[in-house]
Amino acid sequence: MAGIGDQGRTIAWRGASRYNTAITMTNEHLSHRMHSVPGSSDPSLSDLLSVAIDAAYLAGRRTLAYFNTRLPVEIKPDHTPVTQADREAEQVIRTCIARTFPDHAILGEEGGKTEGNPDYRWIIDPIDGTKSFICGMPLYGVLIGVEIRGKPSVGVVYMPALDEMVVAATGMGCRWNGRPARVSSLSRLEDAALMVSSITSAIARSDAFENLAGKTRIQRTWGDCYGYVLVATGRAEVMLDSAIKPWDCAPMLPIMQEAGGQFSDWSGQPTIWGKDAVATNGHLHEPVLQILKAEKVRQ
């Protein structure tokens, strides 16, 4: 883990609190720090991760200004909800990225594509779990992933209402609020906890969820990004999404790999660009994939 936070840029990994003494720092302090980071065309993983952590934290704190305030909700053309909190949080993230890496490409759920250096693409979801956010449920998160030459290499998930952060970079390990994160060691499917974002969507798609539920110990809809957080930190063994977009899972591949687990689509490909996703503690990935691959589709 050497190198991450060595220059004092990392909020979530150092200090007496679960983040560090900069947890109450002002935007002016952050701006000064960000300008001090070289906007190199070939930045280090540490620099990318530091900016991602800062951006996720600040965006998350911005969402809390709207949390449980009954703010107006709009419905997008794809029939999903969006709020002012989503848009403001994404702008916070984009501003953080642009200050340090102005030439990098960005793909955001709300703001779409910003063209840039194709070697570095930031993929962001300012509020993953907007429906939960709207209902005042704390199981929503800020997601930031960075692809380096097409490979997901940096991942940050921040759960503002729970004040939990999970971060990872390829070869640098995974951290949960500053301490090492590791998947569980369970090796029997019948002992596993299964998470899913939407039972109704999963059942509407096929019989895969029902078959998997019948073979696991406990099933819960602690889904969206929180289900992946639970797997990465050893509190659940399987997380399932029957339909997904890249911004919904951009951080998950490096997080799962660095925590000792596995992340893939239902066919077993380790990608964030699939139409569906599954994460496990690694020990159970093949047994889970066997069930998913044998699904009888209903749609």
Residue, then its C-alpha position, 0 to 999 in steps of 0.5 A: m500500500a506504500g505511496i497512497g496518501d504519502q503526500g497528504r492527499t488522501i482523505a480516507w486512508r490516514g489520520a485519527s478518524r476513519y479518514n484523516t484530519a483533513i475530513t473537515m477541510t474546505n473546498e479552497h484547501l482541496s483546490h490548492r492541493m489538487h493544483s499541486v498534483p502534476g497533471s501528467s499525461d502518465p499519472s501514477l495509480s496513487d495520484l489517480l486514486s487520491v483524486a478519486i477519493d477526494a472527489a467521491y468524498l466531496a460529492g457524497r457530502r454534497t448529496l447529504a445536503y439533500f438527503n431526507t429533504r423531499l426534494p423534487v424528482e424528475i423521470k429521465p427518458d429511460h424511466t429512471p429517477v434523477t434529482q438535483a442532488d445527482r446533478e450537483a454531485e456529478q458536477v463536483i466530481r467532474t470539477c475535481i477531475a478537471r482540476t488535476f487531469p483536464d485532458h482525461a475522458i469522462l463518462g457520467e450517468e447524468g452528464g454523458k461523455t466528455e472527450g479526452n485522452p482515451d488512455y484515461r477514462w473516468i466513469i462516474d455515478p454520482i448517486d448509485g441507488t437514487k431510488s433509495f436516496i429519494c426514499g431516505m434510505p441510506l444504502y446509496g453511494v458515489l461511484i468512481g472508476v478509472e480505466i487505464r488503456g481500457k482496463p478498470s484500474v481504480g475504484v472508489v465507492y463512498m456511502p455518504a449516509l453510512d460514512e463507509m468508503v471502499v477503495a482500491a487500485t490494481g496491485m495496491g490492495c483494497r481498503w475499507n475506511g482505512r483498514p484492509a478489506r478482504v472477502s469472506s473465506l466461505s466455500r459452501l454455497e449453502d452458507a452464503a449470503l446472497m444480495v440482489s439489487s431488485i428481486t422483481s427484475a431478477i425474477a422477471r428476467s429468468d429463474a436464475f435468482e430463484n435457483l440461486a436463492g434456493k441454494t444460499r443461506i440468506q437473501r437480502t435486497w441490500g443491493d445497488c453498490y452496497g451489495y458489492v461493498l458487503v461482498a468486498t468487506g466479507r459481510a456477504e458472499v454473492m451480489l447479483d445484478s440482472a441488468i446494469k450500466p457501466w457507471d453502476c459497476a465501474p469501481m467494482l472490478p478492481i475493488m473485488q480483485e484487490a479484496g480477493g474476490q471476483f467480478s464478472d458478467w453472468s457469462g463469466q467475463p471480467t468486464i464492467w461493460g456487460k448487460d449484467a453483473v455478479a460479484t462473489n468472494g471468489h471461492l463461490h464464483e464458479p458454482v454461482l456462474q453454473i447456475l446463472k449460465a443455466e438460466k431459463v430466460r422469461q423475457 
